[in-house]
Each structure stands twice: as structure tokens, then as C-alpha cells.
Amino acid sequence: MLGAIIEKVTAKTYEQALQENILDPMQMKNTGYDHHNPILPKRAAGYEKRFDDFVNAPYLDMSLPFAAGALYSTVEDLYLWDQALYTEKLLSQKYKNIMFTPFLSNYAYGWDVRKTALEGSKDSLTTIAHAAGSTIQYPDHPIDR
């Protein structure tokens, strides 16, 4: 739904809006909308677990997930994305507060936000995770802020 809203508001494709407003400003040169035909050097293939073994994941036309995950990236670019979330380069603090504030149990606009107990301690840590991209942030102890 968000991808369609972005296209309507910007009068651009989701891919163009993403490229111009996030990827280019953040210099994420190895991240983009995943089209099937272009050859991407070192593109990884997926696997899935079947019973006690792993097999090649079936082909998925990445136009199907659209704004819900039709992207490719690298570890280095994901690090740039993660670090941007600690700054106001993409979003002001006001909007990050909205984005990371749970409104349905632990759900906060695509993020799972919860207090996680530290083993062997009475202390806890706030964790912010997004399973599809496996982004996990510990706002109480950010890395390289």
C-alpha cells in the first residue's frame, strides 16, 4: 500500500522515488529495485530449509513483492542505511519517534519494538527489529553513532 501512496504523491514510480530520495542521497550505490534481467555481480541466490536439508529457493519475480521487499543490497549499503537511522539525514527526530513508537502491541510501522531482558541481569534493552531486512538496532547502545 505504501508503495502505491508514494507513487501517487510523487508522480514517480516507487523505484524512482526510492532512488532519488533515499539511495542516491545516502550513496547506497549497491542497492536498488531488483529487476530480473540485469546481471548483478556477486548476486547471491537464496536457499530454503526442507526437512533436514537445504535446497535452492524457487524463482520469485521481484515485481510481485513491489514495495514490500523487491530490493537487492549489500552488507556495506545496509550498514549505511542502519547508520542513517541514527541521524536526521532521512527523517527528523519527530518522524523517527513516530516510526519507532509501537501502536499495536510491539508493532510500530513495520518495526518490532520491545524491551529485551539481559540474561543474568535485572536490566533490559530496547530492541528495534525488522525481520524482512534483519535490521536490529539497540537505541540504548548504538554502534558508531
DADAJO-V640969 format. One line per field, one symbol per residue. ss: DSSP state (a for helix, b for strand, c for the rest). psi: psi as a letter, one per 20 degrees, with the letter a starting at -180 (. if undefined). burial: 1 if it has 24 or more other ideal C-beta (glycine too) atoms within 12 Angstrom, else 0. A space follows every 10 residues. Layout:
ss = ???
psi = ???
burial = ???
This chain:
ss = caaaaaaaaa cccaaaaaaa aaaccccccc cbbccccccc ccccccbbbb ccbbbbcccc cccccaaacc bbccaaaaaa aaaacccccc ccaaaaaaac cccbccbbcc bbbbbbbccc cccbbbbbbb ccccbbbcaa acccc
psi = ghghgggggi krqggggggh iggghjlnik qapnqggqpo pkpqqrrqpo djrqrpqqpp oiigicijjl qqargghhgg gghhiiakhg qrhghhgghj oqindjpnli qoprppqppj qiqrppqoqo hhjkppqnhh mqpl.
burial = 0010000000 0001101100 0110010100 1111000000 0000000000 0000000000 0100001001 1110000001 1101110001 0000010011 0000000101 1110000000 0000011111 0010111010 00000
